[in-house]
Amino acid sequence: MIGVVGLGNMGYPMAVNLLRAGYKLKVYSRHMDSANVKDVITRGALPAYSLKELAEECDTVILSLPSAQASNEVVIGENGLYESLAPGSTIIETSTVPPSLVIKLNNILENRKINLLDAPVSGGRIKAERGELTIMVGGKKPVYERSLSILKVLGKRIHYVGDLGNGQLIKLLNSFMALANLFVARSCCLTARKKGVDLSLFKEIINNSTGNSWIWENWIPLLINGQEVKSKIKIALKDLSYAQELFQSNTPEWELIEIIKTSLKNLMTNEEEDLSVLFKDVWLL
Ligand SMILES: NC(=O)c1ccc[n+]([C@@H]2O[C@H](COP(=O)([O-])OP(=O)(O)OC[C@H]3O[C@@H](n4cnc5c(N)ncnc54)[C@H](OP(=O)(O)O)[C@@H]3O)[C@@H](O)[C@H]2O)c1
């Protein structure tokens, strides 16, 4: 049985795809009455009312949590997975967390012979729903190979990247590139709109020009139409903060991340908001 902890924007579509693929699931959330949890239970997942209950019945547990603090708490906190998972079981950490955290958790989990894979994902809600995520996996190769059939349900491109922590390193660099890209795309859309350029035309031209990007192709069509991208500001700020730790302070990279973080904070009204609020001033023009 597979356990899933964290049924938010990413964990929910992953759980749905695993159920569709015929896996038996047990799910835990701090809010078992949430719409996402209710929906996966309707689709056949079994509820777990504690991490202990989930850990006692699952040999693989997938985490999709919003912060290092949450992952730490779920894995090694009081009544966490560490206490109740059987030796030989595997935790697949799909959340984005600092590489140092997965290394620390693994050192502790090894005492009980519990395996950990570092498997952050890229592609956002859209690719998660389609089972087309890109997944970068660090950890012991035999554990990776044993988990591959599960990972293949979640993603289309699964990359084994060697040591534990390498997956998170690559993911954080990717988040930095993506969010820097979003930041610039927003400024360009705003400038184009202020100068009276039609945004649909602008979108079409950039689609076939050197300014194109993943963000441009996948998120900008939603954002300029006022639709959500199902990624919260707090997740972007968290990724940027962890990415910033990879660079020495006051280097140009560190400074750029600081500028993007400050802009996001100035544009939001609260951290739970979807990243689409960044385009509010573009729609209002
Ligand atoms: N959204 C994206 O576009 C995207 C793309 C790639 C990667 N990611 C990564 O995927 C991870 C999840 O992101 P998300 O967008 O799905 O976040 P989210 O929508 O905020 O979902 C996180 C889930 O974790 C649960 N949770 C929070 N703290 C918990 C705790 N202490 N114990 C148990 N459950 C807890 C929450 O449910 P309860 O409060 O009900 O427990 C919530 O459903 C993040 O690490 C993010 O960086 C996100």
The ligand as an SDF file (V2000), in Angstrom:
LIG
                    3D

 48 52  0  0  0  0  0  0  0  0999 V2000
    2.3900   24.0190   -6.8900 N   0  0  0  0  0  0  0  0  0  0  0  0
    3.3710   23.8990   -7.7740 C   0  0  0  0  0  0  0  0  0  0  0  0
    3.3020   24.4410   -8.8920 O   0  0  0  0  0  0  0  0  0  0  0  0
    4.5910   23.0530   -7.4510 C   0  0  0  0  0  0  0  0  0  0  0  0
    5.4100   22.6300   -8.5170 C   0  0  0  0  0  0  0  0  0  0  0  0
    6.5070   21.8160   -8.2540 C   0  0  0  0  0  0  0  0  0  0  0  0
    6.7990   21.4660   -6.9370 C   0  0  0  0  0  0  0  0  0  0  0  0
    6.0180   21.8890   -5.9130 N   0  0  0  0  0  0  0  0  0  0  0  0
    6.3710   21.4900   -4.5400 C   0  0  0  0  0  0  0  0  0  0  0  0
    5.4320   20.5280   -4.0880 O   0  0  0  0  0  0  0  0  0  0  0  0
    5.2220   20.6830   -2.6700 C   0  0  0  0  0  0  0  0  0  0  0  0
    3.7380   20.8510   -2.3830 C   0  0  0  0  0  0  0  0  0  0  0  0
    3.3100   22.0450   -3.0190 O   0  0  0  0  0  0  0  0  0  0  0  0
    1.7600   22.3940   -3.1840 P   0  0  0  0  0  0  0  0  0  0  0  0
    1.6990   23.5000   -4.1670 O   0  0  0  0  0  0  0  0  0  0  0  0
    0.9610   21.1410   -3.4230 O   0  0  0  0  0  0  0  0  0  0  0  0
    1.4380   22.9610   -1.7040 O   0  0  0  0  0  0  0  0  0  0  0  0
    0.0190   23.1010   -1.0020 P   0  0  0  0  0  0  0  0  0  0  0  0
   -1.0450   23.2520   -2.0160 O   0  0  0  0  0  0  0  0  0  0  0  0
    0.1810   24.1300    0.0640 O   0  0  0  0  0  0  0  0  0  0  0  0
   -0.1870   21.6450   -0.3120 O   0  0  0  0  0  0  0  0  0  0  0  0
    0.5860   21.2030    0.7550 C   0  0  0  0  0  0  0  0  0  0  0  0
   -0.2160   20.1890    1.5620 C   0  0  0  0  0  0  0  0  0  0  0  0
    0.5610   19.7890    2.6950 O   0  0  0  0  0  0  0  0  0  0  0  0
   -0.3010   19.6060    3.8260 C   0  0  0  0  0  0  0  0  0  0  0  0
    0.4790   19.9230    5.0360 N   0  0  0  0  0  0  0  0  0  0  0  0
    1.0460   21.0980    5.3620 C   0  0  0  0  0  0  0  0  0  0  0  0
    1.7320   20.9990    6.5100 N   0  0  0  0  0  0  0  0  0  0  0  0
    1.5770   19.7230    6.9280 C   0  0  0  0  0  0  0  0  0  0  0  0
    2.0220   19.0000    8.0680 C   0  0  0  0  0  0  0  0  0  0  0  0
    2.7960   19.5850    8.9990 N   0  0  0  0  0  0  0  0  0  0  0  0
    1.6740   17.7130    8.1740 N   0  0  0  0  0  0  0  0  0  0  0  0
    0.9070   17.1190    7.2310 C   0  0  0  0  0  0  0  0  0  0  0  0
    0.4540   17.7420    6.1310 N   0  0  0  0  0  0  0  0  0  0  0  0
    0.7790   19.0390    5.9910 C   0  0  0  0  0  0  0  0  0  0  0  0
   -1.4510   20.5760    3.6190 C   0  0  0  0  0  0  0  0  0  0  0  0
   -2.6560   19.9630    4.0120 O   0  0  0  0  0  0  0  0  0  0  0  0
   -3.2510   20.0910    5.4880 P   0  0  0  0  0  0  0  0  0  0  0  0
   -3.0130   21.5240    5.8910 O   0  0  0  0  0  0  0  0  0  0  0  0
   -4.6650   19.7070    5.3430 O   0  0  0  0  0  0  0  0  0  0  0  0
   -2.4950   19.0890    6.3110 O   0  0  0  0  0  0  0  0  0  0  0  0
   -1.5110   20.7710    2.1050 C   0  0  0  0  0  0  0  0  0  0  0  0
   -2.5650   20.0560    1.5180 O   0  0  0  0  0  0  0  0  0  0  0  0
    6.0490   21.9110   -2.2460 C   0  0  0  0  0  0  0  0  0  0  0  0
    7.2430   21.5050   -1.6310 O   0  0  0  0  0  0  0  0  0  0  0  0
    6.3120   22.6320   -3.5480 C   0  0  0  0  0  0  0  0  0  0  0  0
    7.5150   23.3860   -3.5180 O   0  0  0  0  0  0  0  0  0  0  0  0
    4.8980   22.6730   -6.1350 C   0  0  0  0  0  0  0  0  0  0  0  0
  1  2  1  0
  2  3  2  0
  2  4  1  0
  4  5  1  0
  4 48  2  0
  5  6  2  0
  6  7  1  0
  7  8  2  0
  8  9  1  0
  8 48  1  0
  9 10  1  0
  9 46  1  0
 10 11  1  0
 11 12  1  0
 11 44  1  0
 12 13  1  0
 13 14  1  0
 14 15  2  0
 14 16  1  0
 14 17  1  0
 17 18  1  0
 18 19  2  0
 18 20  1  0
 18 21  1  0
 21 22  1  0
 22 23  1  0
 23 24  1  0
 23 42  1  0
 24 25  1  0
 25 26  1  0
 25 36  1  0
 26 27  1  0
 26 35  1  0
 27 28  2  0
 28 29  1  0
 29 30  1  0
 29 35  2  0
 30 31  1  0
 30 32  2  0
 32 33  1  0
 33 34  2  0
 34 35  1  0
 36 37  1  0
 36 42  1  0
 37 38  1  0
 38 39  2  0
 38 40  1  0
 38 41  1  0
 42 43  1  0
 44 45  1  0
 44 46  1  0
 46 47  1  0
M  CHG  2   8   1  16  -1
M  END
$$$$
